């Protein structure tokens, strides 16, 4: 999983300035230390699609037991902690995939630009404690809500995690989004399985698969368009602030330098793979607990190239060097959202990570 890294990278040369930041978490599994594992299960299939729930009216048992899920989480933690010491992407790739692995590889690549303290914290081991498993009765994924202890994680910090089964039967963590507070209670069957909600399902007027674009819109338009469906929260306010203050860092160069955001959509460069996924389970109140991925682009460019250019700084320097007419920074976002049976969806967390940049 991607570690928490809060970096404001500023590059200044002549009449140019670029601020590139990343926040995320490269984290891991659970290691047997943290209290009794708890489980719920549900019927589901891969990529968040709803699956069958058994025959003759009987609810089906979870696809893996709580003990098996705990072992999967423990294995992930052990491998991730070892990989983080030397930034071994190949090793990490044996237990991690999708957008989460994309974020982690980006952090490994950007590691040389981090401060000595961040590097030291990054190498510290972590463990998952107070684990709650939401395991489907069918399909190929399960969800975990767990606290994270150690490493550079804050006290009380939790993660909403998704493991996806791969060809051959092994499991990889594909999503892990940090949040604080409590996630909503998940509905369970008589056999302890959580009930999966399909990505294209509509809950309280919101199509679950659109939540990623809604989160992106907070930066793209300040939440005036797709993001209007999201309730007020600290996560929302932080993202909207990025929109409203997007040009502040240019200072006296505001007259010739500009920053905008755009949803990845069709404009996402083909060189970058996207993993647009939505996973959801039914909550006890009839709503949904959703974990999803999304992508957006930060554009920093000169409106008067003859007067101003952009010079990449900080983490962006691993992708670009020297004067540029503009920079396209690409971000992968992991989103955790509680969708109540009535009312607006509430963002529990939203981890974004710079994964690439080009002129």
N, C-alpha and C positions, 0 to 999 in steps of 0.2 A: 504494500500500500504506500501511497506517497506521503512522505513526512510533512509535518507543518513547517512551512518555510515562508516567512514574511519578509520580502526583500523589496525595497524601493531602489531600483537601479537607474541611475541618472548618468547620461553621457553628455558632456558639454565640449564643443569645439567650435571656435569662432562664433558664428551666429546660428548654432544649432543645438538642439537639446532633445533627448529621448528619454522618457521615463517608462520603464518596463518592469512590471512586478509579477510575482507569482505567489500564489498561496495554495497550499495543498497539503497532503500528508502522505508520506510513504510509510505505510505502517504494516501491521501484520496480524498475526494470528493470536492464539490464546495460550498459552502454555500451561496448562493444568493448574495455574495458580489463581484462583479467583472465585471461589464459591461454587455452588452447585449449578450445573448446567440445567437450563429450563428449556422446554420445547413446546412448540405448537406445530401443527402440520397442516397441509392443505393440498387439494388437487391442482396440479399445474403441469404445463409442458414447457419445453425450452423457449427461450426468448420472451418469456413473460406471457405466453399464451395459456389460456385455461385448458385443463385436461379433464379426464374422466374421474369420477369419484367412486368407482367400484360398481359391483353388480348387485342386483336384487335388493336395492335400497340400502345396502350396507356401506358404511363409509370405509374407504381404503386406508391402510396404514401408510405412514410417511415413507418416502422413497429411500431414506436412510434413517437409521436410529439416531437418537440424541448422542449416544456414545460414539457412533461412527462420525457424525458431524463434528463432534468435539475433537476427534483424532485428526480429521481433515484440517481443522482450524489450528491445531497444535503443530502439525507438519508445516503448514504455511508459515506460522510464526517462526519456527526454527530456521527454515530456509531463508526467509526474508531477513531476519536478523543477521545471518551469516553473509548474505549478499550485500547488505548495506555497508558492511565494514570495508569492503574493497570495491563497491559499486559494480558488482558482478551481474550484468544484465542477463547473461545466459543462464546463470543459476536461478535468478529470480523468475525467469520465464518458464521454469518448470512448475511453478505454483501460481503464477499470476498471468492474466490475459486481458484482452479488451482495452477499454479506455483507461482503466486503472494502470495497466502495464505501460501504456503509452505515456501516462503522466510520470511514472517511476523512471522510465528510461530517459525522459527529458531531464529529470532531476539529476540522474547520474551524469548525463552529458554536461549539465550546467554546474556540476559539483565544484570544478576548479574556481568558479567565480564567487563561491560562498565564503563568508568570513570564517576565521578559525573557530569561533564559538559555534557557528551553525554546523560546521563540519564535525566537530566533536559531538554535538548533540545528535546529529544524524546517525552516528555510529553507535549510540547507546541502545541497548536492547529494550524491547517493550514486550508487553504481554496483554492478552485480552482477558478481562475478568468480568464477573457478573454477566454471564452470557445467556442470551435468550434466543433459542432457535425457532424459526418459523419454516417448517419443512413441508413441502407439498406431498400429496399422495401419488402423484405421477409427474412425468416430465423430467427435466434435467437441471433444475436449479433449486437452491434454498436460500433463505435470508437469515441473517443474524443481526441482533441488536446487542452490542457489548460495550462495556467500558474499556478504555485503554489506559494501562498503567506503565510508567517508566518512559524511556525515550525522552522526547521533548514535548510530550503531551501534557496539557493542562489538567489539573485535578477536576474530576467530574466530567471530563470529555468522553463522549461515546462515539461509536460509529455504527452506521447502518450499512451492512455488508451483503453482497450477493456472491455466492459460489455457483459456477456453471460447470456441469459435467462435460468433459471433452471426449472426442473420439478415442476409444480404447478404455474408457471408464474412469480415468483419473479426473480430479477436480482442480479448478483454478479459481482464485478470487478475481472477479472481473469488475467489481465496484465496491468502494468503501468511502462513505461520506461522513465527515465529522459533524457532530452536533452536540449541543448541551441540553440539559433538561430531560424530559421523559417522552418517549414515543408513545403513540396511542396503543391501547390494548388490542391484540389481534384475536379475531374470532377463531375458534377451533371446533373440529368435529369430535365425535365421541371417541375416535381413535387418536385424537391429539393433532390432527392435520389442520394447517391453516388453509383457508379458502382463497385460491388465486383469483385475481381480477384481471381480465384480459386487457392488454394495452389500449385497444380501440374501444374499451368500455367507457361510458359516460357516467360519472358520479357527481351528483349535485350540480349538474349542468356543465361539468368540465370533462372533456375527453382526455384521458390520462396520458396518451401519447403526445399531447401538445404541451405538457408541462415544461419540457426542456426548452422549447421555443419561448414559452412565457418567461422563463428565468432569463434567457438571453435578452429578451426585450427590455428588461430593466436597465441594461446598459445601452441598448440600441436606441430606445426612444424615451428612456426614463420611466418605463412602465405605462406609457399612455396607450399602447396598442395591445398586443397579445398579453403583456404583463399585467394588464388591468384586472385579470381574473384572480391575481394573487393577493391574499390578505396582507395587511401591514405586519411586519416582523422586523427583527434586527437584521436578518439576512437580506430582506428586501431593501431596507434603508441603506445598507452598505453598498449594494449593487447600484441603486439609483444615484447614490453619491458619486460613484465613479462616472456616471453620465453627466451629472450637473457640474462636476469639477474637472471634466476631461481636458479642458484647455488651460486650466489655471497654472500648470507647471511650466508653460511656455514663457511666462513672465512678459518681458518687453518684446518678445518675438511673436506675440499673439497675432500681430498684423500680417505675418507671413507664414506661420506654422499652425497646423490644425490637427485635432484628434477626433476620430469618429469610431463608432463600433458598428459591426454588421453581423447579423445571424449568418452562420456558415452557409446554409442553404445550397443553392446551385452554384454560388460563387466560391465555394470551398475548393481549393486547389486539388487536382487529382493526385498530386504527389503525396498527399496526406490522407491516410485511411481514417474513416470515421466509423464509430461503433454506436449508432443510434439505438439504444436499448431502453426498454421500460419494463420494470418488474414491479408487481403490486400484489398485496394480499389484503383480504377483507379485514376491516377492523370491527371491534365488538359493537360499535355504534352504527354499523352499516356503511361506513365510509371506506377509505382505502389508505394504506401506508405504501408510499411509492418511492422507489429508487430508480433514477434514470440518468442518462448521459446526454450531453449536448455539446455543441461546439460554436464558438464565435471568433470573430476576427477584430483586432484592434488596428485601426489605420492611423498612422501618424505621417503627415505629409506636408510638403511645402506648397503654399498657394502662390508663391513668387520664387520659383527656382533660381532666378537670376540674383536674388538677394539672400535667400536662406536655404540651407540644406539640413538634413537630419543626420545626426551621427549616433549610431547605436551605442548603448552603454550597458553596463551590468551584465545580467544573464543573456541579453540579446547578442552580446559580442561573440558567443559561441556559434552564431549563425551568420552574422554580418559584421563587416568592418568598414570603416571609412565613410566619407560623405555619401549620402543617399538622397534622392529626390523624395523618397518616402519609404516607410517600413510597414509591412503587413505582418503583424504578430498573431500567431494562431494559438488559441486556447482550447483545452478540453475541460469540460465542466462536469462534475458529479453532483447530482441533486437529490436531496431527501425531502419529501413533501408529505404532510398529513392532509388528506382530503376528507373533511367531515361529511357526514350524510347530508347535512344542510350547511350552507354558508360557503365562504371562500376557502380555497386551499391555503394552507399555512406552510411556508418553507421552514424546515427544521435545520437544514444546513445546505451549503453550496460551496464545494471546493473547486477552485479553478487553478489551472497550471499552464504556463507557457510551454508549448510543445514544438514550436518552430517559428522561424521568421525569414522573410525574404524581402527584397526591394520591389 
